[in-house]
Amino acid sequence: MLFIEYPKCSTCRRAKKWLDSRGASYTDRHIRTENPTAEELALWQKQSGLPLKKFFNTSGMLYRQLGLKDRLPSMSDEEQLGLLAGDGMLVKRPLLIQDNGRVLVGFKEKEWEDALS
């Protein structure tokens, strides 16, 4: 599995602790130093079945500074992917990409428990 996180994020730390407590094997990736590419994000969005807007960190400062709440609905998927790929702080985290192609966005313990069992 691939675990994409921002180490200072409390939700990411909680998710990582949860994975470790279950002995899960994963590769850790820092979202600031190795931001997902537009191609990766497009693939993960397709695999997840979620709308692209679910990949945005809506509680982040950058999201608010850019006024994305109002701008996203009129943007194309390519424009949205470009924004997400341009700055990891816009991406909702953590992301867990399982070897079977399942993608989990954000940490919801029940959802992760179901996915990993």
C-alpha positions, 0 to 999 in steps of 0.5 A, a space after each residue: 500500500 501507499 500511504 500519502 501524508 503530511 507528517 504535521 497533520 494530526 489526522 495523518 498521524 492518527 491514521 499512521 498510528 492506526 495502520 502501525 497498530 494493525 501491522 500493516 505494510 505500507 510505503 510512506 510518502 510525504 505530500 509536500 516533498 513528493 506531491 501526487 502528479 495529475 496523472 496519479 490523481 486522475 487514476 486514483 479519482 477514477 479508482 475511488 469512484 469519488 468526485 474530484 472535489 473530494 480530493 480537495 483539502 477544504 479545511 486548508 488555508 490555501 483552499 480558502 485563500 484561493 476561493 476554491 469553494 466558489 471556483 471549483 464548480 466552474 473548473 474543468 477536471 484538468 484545471 482541478 487536477 492541475 491545482 491539486 498536482 501543483 500544491 500538496 497542501 490542496 490535497 485531502 489527506 491522508 491518502 491510502 492506495 491499496 495494491 488492489 486499486 482501492 483508494 481511501 481519501 481522508 481517515 475514517 476508521 470504519 472505512 479503513 477497517 472494512 477496506 483492510 479486513 
